[in-house]
């Protein structure tokens, strides 16, 4: 078939190739739905491009893809160091470095193709991320194809593509369907209704060409029918060849295919069908969609037999990828082979940072593990629990580790029982089930009391130490130091790093002391020992500690380094921690738009652990409450429920402070005082001075005329001291902004907040002043941040003091918008114009469906129409388009 309506894309690729020849490498993300001709476009580009070295790799469409499959494909093509590293199971970082060196070493331009990255394993996704950041100064053009209609909202590629969009080397290219005119051109003189063909296929080039090849008017309802017709015409011998090839994959090793077929099989004749095409010395399917259709049409008994033949052939060859062996073993229903290869595939995937694939391989093994030895079964559950935990899938972690724990108890294996209890304790903590978590931590230590000290005892001490210290019990620190000493004496770097991390973080969060150097030591220990989990944990703790100590520049640096590290290694649990504390820092720094985006992204991720939701719920609830938007209390109620269930002041205190502020903003002064007092009672002696001050200050403010009920009299700091257990000396020991405000130095307190970049907090302090200039400055900050409820309080305060010429109404930016719509309402209206339902708008904007409904109601009221259809017409009239 001729290539139609793709000339401009070929020219664009030629321009990118020219850039790459000149040392400005490009990563081109070529997207389109299945059948749009992405591979055909690249092949046409290959034919018209001279003096180029081409490297081809593809991601597997099997259920659990082999980690770094495309890199292994390319390694076999280029040979040398990269091939050797692939053969001997080198580390991922070594293979990444070798590929970068190989790609840029050629005297001519290198064009590397990675096909079907929508099927990529996490390690391959990380490879794309690394390449995207490195290509800008290389003589390399990397073409990556993917089906954009098969990427779910939570697909890891969406995050990576968002990051890559900021890289100067990245370019995007989306292939559209053919026009009706192009379809008519392809039909030519055939007796085919071109308009009907266009309607049925939607202009999909693959559907069009396959239907035309199969013959008209037998229009198949599915691609499978189209391929079945072609297979029937090819003859039974060719059909057997093609079916066997379909189970090998999109690219077919000729010798492997021949080894599972009779000697008389017409391998070469099968090429005449057009389904398979020659690819050097091997074969490949012209379209992956065709291969999938062929595979789906193979009779079950025939398919199982082919899988059995492939296992035997691959095992005989040796050095076969265990992921492929496990795939074929499952297809053959061979439980013994699955249990041999799937756990090894899981361990290899985990070592490469592909934890989703590792979990899938453990799941595969467990489907065939009903009658195996209990110790082996427990090990499978333990491996699965570990992978789930790294993916932030804690409910599934609990289920897996409890199954392992029951087996270990039956076996009387106390060391493994303790290890599983430690995992269970951490899991329950992540699920905000504090009492159960602490009980499991205690039991983990008791299980080892009568055994010689070892690595597991060190971890058990550390786990219990964290649990105790988090609720204000000082003996927790003693246990952590005991764990550190035990780890050092026994030479277990993982125990040492874990204990140091907890000690440094506790110093910051519970005492307000500088624990950063100790956490950095934990980071170094983990890095030196090659412990990716320890390093990810340390980065998360460094950021949390820096935010807790109000060291925002340091927090930003730790966030950037930590996210790069954790995303490269698919440490999802720590990526979520980093994002949560990033949002918390941005809330304090007045960067509410970005904080809102992060929180929305986190809360819409399926399966995110309750503890990793806590920051997002509090931050987003605070922003919406300050802006006067709906949904604030739903978020803060859920945050309080999680925090109370967790039972740790580190989490309960900030959510109580936020709720106190929200109740004050809504005029519920009594409720605000109750929230503040509740947080203060939990904070005293258990959290750092910054957290203590966050609730103490509201108790004091609510006793002043500016913040208290109308007509209430108070004497500032003195009234606070008489109504609580905080003495004047205790107040003076709080961080400077709080201490100054409690001492009555409002100007000094506001200046102190401004100095560390917390303008909203400075404005709240100024709200207590009677000075007109201070109040106008506070109002300006509230208006700039869009804090409508706080701005309304400022206007009331100014009016009560007799100040005139008070700015009123929405900000100038809001007034300038059509019909007075806010930016969020404009976004909702634009998406209504695309015909999207509330659910899809919710997904696009990272807000709940109920919030979308409220925005739609507000839009209809402001525009003055009664239906969504009428609102869409008004949007077109006002020139409101889709948000970028």
Secondary structure, 3 states (H helix, E strand, C coil): CCCCCCHHHHHHHHHHHHHHHCCCCEEEEEECCCCCCHHHHHHHHHHCCCCEEEEEEECCCCCCCCCCHHHHHHHHHHCHHHHHHHHCCCCHHHHHHHHHHHHCCCCCEEEEEEECHHHCCHHHHHHHHHHHHHHHHCCEEEEEEECHHHCCCCCHHHHHHHHHCCCCCEEEEECCCCCHHHHHHHHCCCCCCHHHHHHHHCCCHHHHHHHHHHCCCCCCCCHHHHHHHHHHHHCHHHHHHHHHHHHHCCEECHHHHHHCCCCCCCCCHHHHHCCEEEECCEEEECCHHHHHHHHHCCCHHHHHHHHHHHHHHHHHHCCCCHHHHHHHHHHHCCHHHHHHHHHHHHHHHHHCCCHHHHHHHHHHHHHCCCCCCHHHHHHHHHHHHHHHHHCCCHHHHHHHHHHHHHHHHHHCCHHHHHHHHHHHHHHHHHCCCHHHHHHHHHHHHHCCCCCCCCHHHHHHHHHHHHHHHHCCCCHHHHHHHHHHHHHHHHCCHHHHHHHHHHHHHHHHHHHCCCCHHHHHHHHHHHHHCCCHHHHHHHHHHHHHHHHHCCCHHHHHHHHHHHHHHHHHCCCHHHHHHHHHHHHHHHHHHCCHHHHHHHHHHHHCCCCCCHHHHHHHHHHHHHHHHHHCCCCHHHHHHHHHHHHHHHCCHHHHHHHHHHHHHHHHHCCCHHHHHHHHHHHHHHHCCCCCHHHHHHHHHHHHHCCCCCCCCCCCCCCCHHHHHHCCCCCHHHHHCCCHHHHHHHCCCHHHHHHHHHHCCCHHHHHHHHHCCCCHHHHHHHHHHHHHHCCHHHHHHHHHHHHHCCCCCCCCCCCHHHHCCHHHCCHHHHHHHHHHHCCCCHHHHHHHHCCCHHHHHHHHHHHHHHHCCCCHHHHHHHHHHHCCCCCC
